[in-house]
Amino acid sequence: MQFVGQKLFAFRDTRRAWGRQAVLFGLVGAAAFLLNVALFDLAVRFVPIPYLLSRIATQFAVYVGFCLPLWSRIFAGSAARAVTP
């Protein structure tokens, strides 16, 4: 569901490369999960902030610093053409 939403609504990608993009999207999601686990563990151990704030901060950092740039590359084709006259 998230893949379809990102492809069609967030990035407005109309290309037919669904299979390849789905695999790449899944790989980014799996890597993001592992990165979230590692960063959260480090944050809880070494940064003196509340648990919930650590969770929010690490998820935001992984989303903005890892997922979004890679998803932008996966779905870049149609969005780039739509902006260019």
Backbone bond lengths (Angstrom), bond angles and torsions (degrees), N, CA, C in turn:
res aa  C-N    CA-C-N  psi(-1)  N-CA   C-N-CA  omega(-1)  CA-C   N-CA-C  phi
1 M - - - 1.436 - - 1.528 110.88 -
2 Q 1.337 116.31 -43.76 1.459 119.57 179.83 1.526 110.40 -64.18
3 F 1.323 117.18 -38.93 1.461 120.57 179.02 1.528 110.93 -59.81
4 V 1.310 116.98 -46.95 1.468 121.16 -179.15 1.523 110.41 -63.03
5 G 1.318 117.17 -43.75 1.460 120.90 178.84 1.514 112.41 -62.16
6 Q 1.331 116.43 -44.33 1.463 119.89 179.29 1.529 110.42 -64.87
7 K 1.321 116.70 -45.60 1.464 120.77 -177.09 1.525 112.34 -64.08
8 L 1.318 115.89 -51.69 1.460 119.21 -171.96 1.527 114.68 -85.10
9 F 1.316 117.32 -36.83 1.459 119.48 -173.10 1.528 113.39 -102.54
10 A 1.324 117.74 -49.56 1.467 119.95 -176.91 1.534 111.61 -70.95
11 F 1.343 117.04 -44.62 1.459 120.23 -176.21 1.529 113.44 -105.19
12 R 1.321 117.21 -7.22 1.477 122.46 179.13 1.526 112.18 50.30
13 D 1.315 115.35 44.94 1.460 122.07 -178.70 1.520 109.54 -90.53
14 T 1.321 116.51 117.79 1.462 121.08 -177.91 1.531 113.10 -105.48
15 R 1.323 117.25 4.77 1.464 119.27 179.43 1.521 110.20 -65.66
16 R 1.325 116.29 159.55 1.465 121.53 -176.74 1.518 113.49 -93.86
17 A 1.310 118.70 15.70 1.472 122.62 -177.15 1.527 110.85 -83.44
18 W 1.314 117.61 47.95 1.464 122.38 -174.51 1.524 112.85 -61.23
19 G 1.316 117.66 -45.89 1.460 120.97 -175.96 1.519 112.52 -63.74
20 R 1.318 116.61 -50.76 1.462 121.43 179.86 1.522 110.40 -61.71
21 Q 1.324 116.23 -45.25 1.458 120.15 -179.04 1.530 111.48 -65.47
22 A 1.310 117.65 -37.60 1.464 120.81 179.29 1.529 111.00 -64.01
23 V 1.334 116.21 -41.37 1.468 119.96 178.76 1.525 110.00 -64.76
24 L 1.321 117.45 -46.94 1.464 120.87 179.54 1.532 111.06 -63.26
25 F 1.320 117.06 -40.50 1.457 121.87 177.85 1.530 110.14 -61.36
26 G 1.309 116.82 -43.40 1.458 121.36 178.19 1.525 112.47 -64.28
27 L 1.328 117.00 -39.52 1.465 120.65 177.38 1.525 111.43 -64.67
28 V 1.315 116.25 -41.31 1.469 120.04 176.54 1.527 109.66 -63.20
29 G 1.320 117.14 -41.94 1.466 120.78 178.83 1.514 112.64 -63.04
30 A 1.331 117.22 -41.34 1.460 120.91 178.88 1.528 110.95 -66.67
31 A 1.319 116.64 -43.45 1.465 120.30 178.12 1.529 110.60 -65.50
32 A 1.330 116.88 -37.60 1.470 120.63 178.37 1.524 110.80 -64.16
33 F 1.320 117.27 -37.65 1.457 120.38 177.68 1.528 110.37 -61.23
34 L 1.323 116.31 -48.13 1.465 120.51 179.89 1.531 111.15 -63.55
35 L 1.314 116.65 -40.03 1.458 120.94 177.84 1.530 111.19 -65.18
36 N 1.330 116.48 -40.58 1.469 120.78 175.63 1.523 111.35 -59.78
37 V 1.316 117.09 -45.05 1.468 121.16 -180.00 1.529 110.18 -61.16
38 A 1.323 116.66 -47.81 1.467 120.82 -177.66 1.527 111.79 -65.07
39 L 1.324 117.14 -47.23 1.465 119.89 -179.25 1.518 112.18 -66.22
40 F 1.321 117.28 -39.14 1.458 120.25 178.67 1.527 110.44 -64.08
41 D 1.315 116.33 -41.81 1.466 120.16 177.86 1.529 110.48 -59.58
42 L 1.323 116.51 -45.50 1.468 120.14 178.39 1.524 111.56 -64.07
43 A 1.316 116.48 -42.48 1.462 120.20 -179.11 1.519 111.73 -63.18
44 V 1.317 117.01 -43.87 1.465 120.78 -178.95 1.535 110.75 -66.25
45 R 1.321 116.30 -35.97 1.463 119.57 -178.25 1.528 113.60 -76.09
46 F 1.330 116.43 -38.65 1.460 118.81 -167.38 1.526 116.25 -117.23
47 V 1.318 118.95 -10.50 1.468 121.00 -178.66 1.529 108.58 -113.25
48 P 1.320 116.97 120.54 1.470 119.90 -175.34 1.539 113.39 -81.21
49 I 1.330 116.33 65.28 1.470 120.99 174.84 1.526 108.33 -124.97
50 P 1.321 117.44 160.34 1.467 120.16 -179.13 1.535 112.80 -59.25
51 Y 1.317 114.15 153.05 1.471 122.82 -178.23 1.530 112.24 -51.59
52 L 1.328 116.91 -52.05 1.465 120.53 -176.94 1.520 111.29 -62.70
53 L 1.292 117.83 -41.13 1.462 120.88 178.68 1.533 110.71 -65.03
54 S 1.321 117.09 -37.30 1.477 120.66 175.48 1.519 110.78 -61.47
55 R 1.322 116.03 -43.23 1.470 121.11 -179.57 1.528 111.04 -62.49
56 I 1.313 115.64 -47.60 1.466 120.51 -179.39 1.523 110.52 -63.53
57 A 1.319 116.73 -45.52 1.465 120.71 -177.55 1.526 112.01 -64.09
58 T 1.328 117.29 -42.95 1.463 118.93 -178.52 1.527 111.11 -69.91
59 Q 1.316 117.44 -39.72 1.470 118.86 177.67 1.520 111.40 -64.38
60 F 1.321 116.66 -41.24 1.462 120.26 178.27 1.526 110.47 -62.80
61 A 1.326 116.96 -44.57 1.464 120.73 -179.53 1.530 111.60 -61.68
62 V 1.314 117.14 -42.46 1.467 120.73 179.36 1.526 110.31 -67.75
63 Y 1.320 117.69 -41.03 1.463 120.47 -179.46 1.527 111.04 -64.13
64 V 1.325 115.80 -51.30 1.468 120.08 -175.59 1.528 112.12 -74.45
65 G 1.318 117.07 -38.03 1.452 120.07 -175.30 1.514 115.81 -89.47
66 F 1.335 117.00 -17.84 1.467 119.92 -175.85 1.526 112.33 -124.53
67 C 1.326 117.07 -60.38 1.471 120.82 -173.49 1.523 113.12 -65.33
68 L 1.310 116.43 -53.54 1.458 119.88 -174.93 1.532 112.93 -58.80
69 P 1.344 119.10 -46.17 1.469 117.59 177.56 1.535 113.27 -61.37
70 L 1.333 117.19 -40.05 1.462 118.83 -179.65 1.522 111.95 -71.83
71 W 1.328 117.54 -40.52 1.463 119.49 176.58 1.525 110.81 -63.13
72 S 1.316 117.18 -35.60 1.464 120.31 177.52 1.520 110.62 -61.87
73 R 1.321 117.37 -35.73 1.465 120.36 177.25 1.530 111.26 -72.00
74 I 1.331 116.68 -38.82 1.463 120.67 -178.75 1.524 110.62 -64.48
75 F 1.336 116.72 -42.04 1.457 121.37 -175.48 1.526 113.27 -102.82
76 A 1.319 119.09 18.62 1.470 122.89 -170.72 1.526 115.09 -66.97
77 G 1.287 120.11 -28.43 1.459 122.49 -170.44 1.507 116.33 -54.08
78 S 1.311 118.37 -58.78 1.455 121.87 -174.19 1.516 112.32 -71.79
79 A 1.311 117.98 -39.42 1.456 121.95 -178.58 1.530 110.58 -62.64
80 A 1.317 116.46 -41.32 1.455 120.25 179.92 1.523 110.80 -65.50
81 R 1.330 117.78 -39.30 1.451 121.07 178.45 1.521 112.07 -69.80
82 A 1.338 117.09 -33.19 1.458 120.14 -178.13 1.523 111.60 -68.89
83 V 1.313 118.14 -31.61 1.459 122.16 -178.24 1.514 110.93 -80.71
84 T 1.307 117.03 -33.51 1.467 121.14 -177.72 1.530 109.98 -77.75
85 P 1.348 117.09 129.94 1.476 118.99 179.77 1.509 112.79 -71.08
